[in-house]
Amino acid sequence: METFYCKMDFKFNFLDELLNTFDSEQKCIDFLEKLICSVVANTQSESLIPVIRKYIKQDAIVMTDDWRPYRILQNHYQHSFVYHQKKQYVIGNIHTNTI
């Protein structure tokens, strides 16, 4: 699951940007068929974790950055993360660079 946060007044053409990340329109369509979007009150753990637990299977391997609200994920999943604050973006096969 890839996350994208924005304020409601932020003008961002998500579909155009998404199409630019795939090498074919069909791959983009395949991705969109699996996409889950949810509006949350804020980006803190108490808002995010219930949504994550609702849609992500218990046996999933979850990879995130080191953002503090994600730390609780290790209580529910096999959770690995990279330290973006330390400019670390890949540790072996752990990264957040692809959807």
N, C-alpha and C positions, 0 to 999 in steps of 0.2 A: 504494500500500500504506500503510495507516495502522497505526501501531504502538500497542500498549497493553502496559504492563509492570505487573506486580503480584507481590507475594510470594504464595507458595502459600497462606498462611493468611489472606490478605486476602479478605474476603467482599464480592463485587461481583456483582450480577446483570447480567451483560453483555447478555443478550438483552433484558431490560426496557429498559436504557439505549439499546440499539441501536434498538429499536422506536420509542423516543421521538425519534430523530433523523430518521426518515423520515416523509414525509407520507402514506404508504400502506403497508399490510402487504405488498403485492406488491413494492414497491421494496425493502423489507427482505429479502424472500425472494430477489429477484434478486441482491442484494449477497451474501447468505450463500452462494449457489451458487458465488461466485467467491472466497470467503474462504479464506485459507490461514493456519493456525495452526501454530506450531512452538515446542517447548520448547527453550530455549537455556540453557547453563550460567550465563551472566551477560550483561550488556548492554554488553560491550566489543566493539570492532571484530572481534577474532579469533573471537568467537562469532557475531556478527550477520552479517558480510559473506558467509560461505559460504551461509547460508540465503537471504539477499537475492539473491545471484548464482544460486542454484539456481532461484528462482521468477520473477525479474524479467528480462525480455528485455534483451539487450545494447543495443538501440536505444531503450529506454524513457527518458523524461524523469523524473527522480527529484527530488522536492521534499521537503525536510526542514527541521527547525529547525537551529540552529547547534551542536548537541551534538557534542562532539569525536569520538566514535566514528564519526559519519557522514562525517567529512571525507574519508576514504579512498574514498568512493563516486565522487568526481570522477575517480579513476583508471580507473573501469569504465563510467561512465554520463555522460550529460549531466545534471549535478547542480547544482541551484540551492537556495539555502536562505535563510531569514529569520533575523534575529537576535533570538530571543526574550529573550535576556539583556539586550538593549538596549531591550526592550519594542517591538520591531518585529515585526509579525505579517503584513504584506502588503507585497510589493514588486511592483507591477504585477499580473501574474497568478500570482506565486509566493506560495504560502501553504500552510499545513498544516491549514486549517480544515474541509476536507471529506474524506470518505472516497471 
